[in-house]
Amino acid sequence: MEAAVPAGAVASAIDQDYALVGEGLTKVFGGFAAVKDVNLAVRRGSIHALIGPNGAGKTTCFNLLTKTLSPTKGRILLNGVDISRLRTAEVARRGLVRSFQISAIFPNLTVLENVRVALQASYGTGYHFWRSLRAVAPLNRRAEELLEQVGIVESRGTTAAELSYGKKRALEIATTLALEPEVMLLDEPTAGMGHEDVEPITELIRKVAVGRTVLLVEHNLSVVSNLCDRITVLQHGEVLAEGTYEQVSNDERVVEAYMGGVDE
Ligand SMILES: Nc1ncnc2c1ncn2[C@@H]1O[C@H](COP(=O)(O)OP(=O)(O)OP(=O)(O)O)[C@@H](O)[C@H]1O
């Protein structure tokens, strides 16, 4: 007869496989449950998408996982550690980083300066406008490396305001990488983009995801099918289906949810 596996052993095996886990996540806004008992496990090293029709609860769920909102019920585990009660900065220090919104980019600073600000934030020194150029010079090399990685190093001297939309997104990814994330959370990375920018950003995400874990909310289903290993579909705040793109796109309930909604 096989010896019973102690519960702790199962839990730690799960911790090793999954970088980020949401357990029984629930968020109630004034009596309305936007997210209900959602269980989500993001496998280490994977690109995982959260999709669903409008109003399905994706943003709320994402905000819970990124600690922008606190759950009414449930908990969040990062590498097996309960981070539900930790602040965003502490969670970022532990490797869980949400991509900055474009609005968080300083439009009047150059591309290089923007990445340097992020690096200074990550080194805990903060950004001091009065610091001499010599004092910040060591950061320039790292900033240039990051810009190289995201393919916009030739724009280093351009002010962020002058960048195309696609390059702004690339800059946003560089500022996220400055925090050395182990788990990256991307909020609709291709939202508002023209056709010509979607593919380069998809390829960039694929590239920076190597050696990391990525969770993204994305409306563009062709990006999801092209990029993501696993997909969780939400509807009315609950998990409707989970699997590969092929599995969920062949699931009648998912087809029905999308046909019944107004999503693209
Ligand atoms: N702060 C809030 N207060 C009250 N209701 C909210 C709040 N935030 C979200 N909701 C409601 O929760 C539900 C889920 O919203 P959420 O934005 O999470 O969905 P979504 O799937 O991201 O939708 P979309 O694709 O349209 O962005 C919606 O009915 C929304 O109106």
The ligand as an SDF file (V2000), in Angstrom:
LIG
                    3D

 31 33  0  0  0  0  0  0  0  0999 V2000
  -15.3560   50.2100   -8.4040 N   0  0  0  0  0  0  0  0  0  0  0  0
  -16.4500   49.5890   -8.8260 C   0  0  0  0  0  0  0  0  0  0  0  0
  -17.6340   49.8180   -8.2360 N   0  0  0  0  0  0  0  0  0  0  0  0
  -18.7600   49.1950   -8.6450 C   0  0  0  0  0  0  0  0  0  0  0  0
  -18.8070   48.2710   -9.6390 N   0  0  0  0  0  0  0  0  0  0  0  0
  -17.6550   47.9960  -10.2570 C   0  0  0  0  0  0  0  0  0  0  0  0
  -16.4100   48.6280   -9.9100 C   0  0  0  0  0  0  0  0  0  0  0  0
  -15.4450   48.1280  -10.7170 N   0  0  0  0  0  0  0  0  0  0  0  0
  -16.0310   47.2520  -11.5400 C   0  0  0  0  0  0  0  0  0  0  0  0
  -17.3640   47.1630  -11.2700 N   0  0  0  0  0  0  0  0  0  0  0  0
  -18.3390   46.3190  -11.9570 C   0  0  0  0  0  0  0  0  0  0  0  0
  -17.8380   44.9850  -11.8950 O   0  0  0  0  0  0  0  0  0  0  0  0
  -18.1160   44.3030  -13.1260 C   0  0  0  0  0  0  0  0  0  0  0  0
  -16.8070   43.7720  -13.6940 C   0  0  0  0  0  0  0  0  0  0  0  0
  -16.0300   44.8780  -14.1390 O   0  0  0  0  0  0  0  0  0  0  0  0
  -14.5670   44.7150  -14.7130 P   0  0  0  0  0  0  0  0  0  0  0  0
  -14.1160   46.0840  -15.1060 O   0  0  0  0  0  0  0  0  0  0  0  0
  -13.7480   43.9540  -13.7630 O   0  0  0  0  0  0  0  0  0  0  0  0
  -14.8480   43.8400  -16.0080 O   0  0  0  0  0  0  0  0  0  0  0  0
  -13.9380   43.6050  -17.2930 P   0  0  0  0  0  0  0  0  0  0  0  0
  -14.0830   42.1740  -17.6360 O   0  0  0  0  0  0  0  0  0  0  0  0
  -12.5810   44.1180  -17.0490 O   0  0  0  0  0  0  0  0  0  0  0  0
  -14.6870   44.4900  -18.3790 O   0  0  0  0  0  0  0  0  0  0  0  0
  -14.1040   45.2770  -19.6670 P   0  0  0  0  0  0  0  0  0  0  0  0
  -13.6970   44.2440  -20.6370 O   0  0  0  0  0  0  0  0  0  0  0  0
  -15.3220   46.0160  -20.1280 O   0  0  0  0  0  0  0  0  0  0  0  0
  -13.0040   46.1610  -19.2010 O   0  0  0  0  0  0  0  0  0  0  0  0
  -18.8000   45.3000  -14.0500 C   0  0  0  0  0  0  0  0  0  0  0  0
  -20.2010   45.0680  -13.9520 O   0  0  0  0  0  0  0  0  0  0  0  0
  -18.4530   46.6400  -13.4400 C   0  0  0  0  0  0  0  0  0  0  0  0
  -19.4660   47.5920  -13.6710 O   0  0  0  0  0  0  0  0  0  0  0  0
  1  2  1  0
  2  3  1  0
  2  7  2  0
  3  4  2  0
  4  5  1  0
  5  6  2  0
  6  7  1  0
  6 10  1  0
  7  8  1  0
  8  9  2  0
  9 10  1  0
 10 11  1  0
 11 12  1  0
 11 30  1  0
 12 13  1  0
 13 14  1  0
 13 28  1  0
 14 15  1  0
 15 16  1  0
 16 17  2  0
 16 18  1  0
 16 19  1  0
 19 20  1  0
 20 21  2  0
 20 22  1  0
 20 23  1  0
 23 24  1  0
 24 25  2  0
 24 26  1  0
 24 27  1  0
 28 29  1  0
 28 30  1  0
 30 31  1  0
M  END
$$$$
